[in-house]
Amino acid sequence: TSGNKSIVNNSSDYDYVIGSGPWGERADLMGLLVRLPFHDAAKFHRRNDTNNTNTNATTSSSSLAIGGADGCVDLDSAENNGLKEAIDLLEPIRQKAFIPAGEGEDEAILLSRADVWALAGNVMIESVGGPRLAYKVGRVDAADCAGQGERHVSAESTSSMDVERAFVEEMGFTHREVVALMGAHVLGKASKVHSGYDGAWVQRNDRFTNDYYVDMLHVPWQRDTETVEPFGERTTWHRFEGMRNMPEIMLQADVDLAFQTTGGWFCSRIGGEFIKGLSCPNATHGFAEHVHEFAADEEEWREEFAVAWEKLTGMTESELECVMPDCWTPEESWSASQSSDEPRSSDAAAAMDGTTRFYGGLSLFMLAWHIL
């Protein structure tokens, strides 16, 4: 039945309320709408896991829930600062979208928040040159997720073991998939008002490229630590060129994917030419080799990212199903999924037309921000 279901917009003129917020340039908005489904899904917690080592989470019923892609982020957590803007921005779109009743079904189903958040992330990534991404629906929204924000790895983490516990042991990702997902930092930038960090990771932060990995390894970065109220101590690695810091940054959790910055190593520089007494050595854990791999081969990264992103946005106990016959994110025209000389049934045509209308609404939304 997947091929006969459609995401339909019940407004003929896409009169969405765009909302307002301090998004800044177009890349900032893209990064925000990719960050939302990431943070929604990345709080996944294995049910009945007695070996959970996260001692920071509260013991409320919501903090012990499975979490994952359930349309709920803990807005009281500092790790989720700024995401309310993305939620408010997408809510009018969610209210317009539904899956019409199919044969033998009683009523249409509104898309969940989690479904819309995942779709928005897909659209943003694909619209700036990212790989084709799978899209399924059926995620069930949670009413409460208090305490679950503590499941996220802090950007100040100085241990790759924190990333390993959260993503490999808890969520079931491979080391390669984790490194591939981190490459999404190529979009958008960190906001000082939301996190205490300020800057984009790469110079061109509105294109889906492997610059995140290339720059981390081949450009010099210098460590800078300062106290930023109300967040406390913040460690930032600044791109360092011409004997001065540049606007681009890396966070501690980024650089520890590829370099050994702690554990007896008193170093203040990564990337570029190795300078004895200043440069940090290459890390030897399971993540490091994949930073080098993706820096050398962009296509390998794109392929692995698509696999990891589908896995991440599908972190739910709900049964998901494809909307489009090919299971890809809806395109703006039928020709993207089916050749013009291939006949299509009236049901399939209606499904595609309905999905195209909804995707068209998102496209107009993006055009309003000069993203496409």
C-alpha positions in Angstrom: 0.0 0.0 0.0 3.0 2.3 0.3 2.9 3.3 -3.3 -0.7 4.4 -3.1 -0.4 6.7 -0.1 0.4 10.4 -0.3 1.3 13.3 1.8 -1.3 15.9 0.9 -1.5 19.6 1.7 -5.1 20.8 2.3 -4.2 24.3 1.3 -4.1 25.2 -2.3 -2.0 28.3 -2.0 0.6 27.2 0.6 -0.3 30.0 3.0 2.1 28.7 5.6 3.0 30.8 8.6 6.8 31.1 8.1 7.3 32.3 11.7 10.2 34.4 12.9 13.5 33.9 14.6 17.2 34.9 14.7 18.3 32.4 12.0 20.5 34.8 10.2 21.8 33.6 6.8 20.3 30.8 4.8 23.0 28.3 6.0 22.0 28.9 9.6 18.4 27.9 8.9 19.6 24.8 7.1 21.8 23.7 9.9 19.0 24.3 12.4 16.5 22.1 10.5 19.1 19.3 10.2 19.9 19.6 13.8 16.3 19.2 14.9 15.7 15.6 13.6 19.2 14.7 14.7 18.6 15.7 18.3 15.1 14.2 18.2 16.5 10.8 17.3 19.9 10.9 19.0 18.3 10.5 22.5 17.4 6.9 21.7 17.7 4.7 24.8 17.5 0.9 24.6 14.6 -0.4 26.6 15.4 -2.3 29.8 19.0 -1.6 29.4 20.5 -2.3 32.8 24.0 -1.3 31.6 23.2 2.3 30.8 26.1 4.4 32.1 24.5 7.8 31.7 24.4 9.0 35.3 23.3 12.5 34.3 19.7 11.6 33.2 16.9 12.1 35.7 14.9 9.2 36.9 11.5 10.4 35.7 9.4 8.1 33.5 10.2 10.1 30.4 13.9 10.0 31.0 13.7 6.2 31.2 11.6 5.9 28.0 13.1 4.7 24.8 13.0 8.1 23.2 14.4 8.2 19.6 12.6 9.8 16.7 9.4 10.7 18.5 8.8 14.4 17.8 9.9 15.6 21.2 13.1 17.3 22.4 13.9 18.3 25.9 13.9 22.1 25.6 15.1 22.5 29.2 18.4 20.9 28.2 21.2 23.3 27.1 22.1 20.8 24.4 18.8 21.6 22.7 19.0 25.4 22.9 17.6 27.1 19.8 15.5 24.1 18.6 12.2 25.7 19.6 12.6 28.1 16.7 12.8 25.1 14.3 9.8 23.4 15.9 7.7 26.6 15.7 8.7 27.1 12.1 7.7 23.6 11.0 4.5 23.3 13.1 2.2 25.2 10.5 3.5 22.8 7.8 2.7 19.8 10.0 -0.8 21.0 10.5 -1.4 21.0 6.7 0.0 17.5 6.0 -1.8 14.2 6.2 -1.9 10.7 4.7 -5.4 10.1 3.2 -7.3 7.0 4.1 -6.5 4.0 1.9 -8.7 1.1 0.9 -10.1 -0.5 4.1 -8.9 2.3 6.3 -11.4 4.5 8.3 -9.7 7.9 8.3 -6.8 9.9 7.2 -3.7 10.2 9.4 -2.0 13.4 10.2 1.7 13.3 9.8 3.5 13.2 13.2 5.9 16.0 14.2 8.7 13.5 14.0 7.7 12.6 10.4 7.7 16.3 9.4 11.0 17.0 11.2 12.7 14.1 9.4 11.3 15.3 6.0 12.5 18.8 6.6 16.0 17.5 7.4 16.0 15.4 4.2 14.9 18.3 2.1 17.5 20.6 3.5 20.3 18.1 2.9 19.2 17.2 -0.6 18.6 20.8 -1.6 22.2 21.7 -1.1 23.8 18.9 -3.0 23.5 16.0 -0.5 22.8 12.4 -1.4 19.3 11.0 -2.2 17.8 10.1 1.2 15.2 7.5 2.1 12.0 8.8 3.7 9.4 6.8 5.6 6.5 7.7 7.8 4.8 6.3 10.9 6.8 7.7 13.8 4.7 8.2 16.9 5.1 11.5 18.8 5.8 11.5 22.5 4.0 13.9 24.8 6.9 14.3 27.2 10.7 13.8 27.0 11.9 15.7 30.1 15.4 14.6 31.1 16.2 13.0 27.8 18.4 15.9 26.7 21.1 14.7 29.1 21.6 11.7 26.7 23.4 13.9 24.2 27.2 14.0 24.2 28.5 17.3 25.4 30.5 19.3 22.9 33.0 19.7 25.6 33.6 16.0 25.9 37.3 15.2 25.8 36.8 11.4 25.5 35.9 9.5 22.4 34.5 6.9 24.9 31.6 9.3 25.5 30.7 9.2 21.8 31.3 5.4 21.7 28.9 4.8 24.6 26.1 7.1 23.2 26.2 6.2 19.5 27.9 2.8 19.2 26.9 0.9 22.4 23.6 2.6 23.1 22.2 3.3 19.6 24.0 0.6 17.6 25.9 2.7 15.1 29.2 1.6 13.7 32.2 3.9 14.2 32.1 4.7 10.5 28.5 5.7 10.6 29.1 8.0 13.6 31.9 9.8 11.8 29.7 10.1 8.6 26.9 11.7 10.7 29.3 14.2 12.2 30.0 15.5 8.7 26.6 17.3 8.8 28.4 20.0 10.7 29.3 21.2 7.3 25.9 23.0 7.3 25.1 26.0 9.4 27.0 27.3 12.4 27.1 27.4 16.2 25.4 30.3 17.9 26.9 32.0 20.9 23.6 32.9 22.4 22.4 29.3 22.3 25.6 27.4 23.1 28.5 29.7 24.0 30.2 28.7 20.7 30.3 31.1 17.8 31.1 30.2 14.2 30.7 27.9 11.2 32.8 24.8 10.9 33.7 25.4 7.3 34.0 28.5 5.0 31.2 27.4 2.6 28.6 26.2 5.1 25.6 26.1 2.7 26.8 23.2 0.6 27.0 19.5 1.4 30.7 18.7 0.9 33.4 16.8 2.8 35.1 20.0 3.7 34.5 19.2 7.4 37.0 16.3 7.2 39.4 17.9 4.8 39.7 21.1 6.8 40.0 19.2 10.1 43.1 17.3 8.9 44.8 19.7 6.5 44.1 23.2 7.9 45.8 24.3 11.2 43.5 24.9 14.1 44.4 26.5 17.4 42.8 25.8 20.8 41.2 28.6 22.7 39.4 28.3 26.1 37.2 30.9 27.7 34.4 31.3 30.2 31.1 32.2 28.5 28.2 33.1 30.7 25.9 31.4 31.5 27.4 28.3 29.9 30.8 28.1 31.7 34.1 27.1 30.2 34.0 26.7 26.4 36.8 25.1 24.3 36.9 26.2 20.7 39.5 25.3 18.1 39.8 28.2 15.7 41.0 28.0 12.1 44.5 29.6 12.2 45.9 31.3 9.1 48.3 34.2 8.7 49.1 34.2 12.4 45.6 34.9 13.4 42.3 33.1 14.3 39.8 32.9 11.5 36.0 32.8 12.0 35.6 29.0 11.4 35.7 26.7 14.5 35.8 23.1 15.5 34.5 21.9 18.8 36.3 19.5 21.2 34.0 16.6 20.3 34.9 17.2 16.6 38.7 17.2 16.9 38.7 14.2 19.2 37.4 12.1 16.3 40.8 12.5 14.7 43.3 13.7 17.3 44.6 12.8 20.8 44.2 16.1 22.7 44.2 14.8 26.2 45.7 11.9 28.3 49.1 13.5 28.9 49.3 15.3 25.6 49.8 19.0 26.3 49.1 20.3 22.8 47.3 23.4 21.4 47.2 22.8 17.7 45.7 20.2 15.3 45.7 19.9 11.5 48.1 21.2 8.9 51.8 20.7 9.3 52.8 18.9 12.4 54.8 21.1 14.7 56.7 19.3 17.5 55.7 20.6 20.9 52.5 22.2 19.6 50.6 19.7 17.5 48.4 17.0 18.9 49.1 13.5 17.6 46.7 11.5 15.5 44.2 9.5 17.5 44.3 5.7 17.3 40.7 4.8 18.3 38.0 3.4 16.0 36.7 6.7 14.7 40.0 8.3 13.5 40.6 6.2 10.4 37.2 7.2 9.0 37.9 10.9 9.2 40.9 10.3 7.0 38.9 8.0 4.7 36.1 10.6 4.2 38.6 13.5 3.7 40.1 11.5 0.9 36.9 10.3 -0.7 33.8 12.5 -0.7 31.6 9.9 -2.5 32.4 7.3 0.2 31.2 9.7 2.8 28.0 10.6 1.0 27.1 7.0 0.6 27.7 6.2 4.2 25.9 9.3 5.4 22.8 8.3 3.5 22.8 4.9 5.2 23.5 6.4 8.7 20.9 9.2 8.3 18.2 6.7 7.4 19.2 4.6 10.5 19.2 7.7 12.7 15.8 9.1 11.6 14.4 5.6 11.9 15.3 5.2 15.6 11.9 4.3 16.8 9.9 1.2 17.8 7.1 2.3 15.4 6.7 0.4 12.2 7.7 2.8 9.3 6.5 2.6 5.7 7.5 4.3 2.5 5.4 7.0 1.0 6.8 7.0 -2.5 7.1 3.8 -4.6 10.9 4.1 -4.6 11.0 5.1 -0.9 13.1 8.2 -1.6 12.3 11.7 -0.3 9.6 13.1 -2.5 10.8 15.0 -5.5 9.1 18.0 -7.1 8.2 16.2 -10.3 7.1 12.7 -11.3 10.0 12.4 -13.7 12.3 12.1 -10.7 10.9 8.8 -9.8 9.3 7.5 -13.0 10.2 8.0 -16.7 7.7 10.0 -18.7 6.9 7.1 -21.1 5.9 4.8 -18.2 2.2 4.6 -17.5 1.0 5.2 -14.0 -2.3 4.3 -12.4 -4.7 6.9 -11.2 -4.0 5.9 -7.6 -0.3 6.3 -8.1 -0.8 9.6 -10.0 -2.8 11.0 -7.1 -0.2 9.8 -4.6 2.6 11.5 -6.5 0.6 14.7 -7.1 -0.3 14.9 -3.5 3.2 14.3 -2.3 4.5 16.8 -4.8 2.1 19.5 -3.5 3.4 19.0 0.0 7.0 19.0 -1.0 6.3 22.0 -3.1 5.1 23.8 0.0 8.4 23.0 1.7 10.2 24.2 -1.4 8.4 27.5 -1.3 9.2 27.7 2.4 12.9 27.3 1.5 12.8 29.7 -1.4 11.5 32.3 1.0 14.8 32.0 2.8 16.8 31.9 -0.4 18.0 28.4 0.2 17.4 26.9 -3.2 
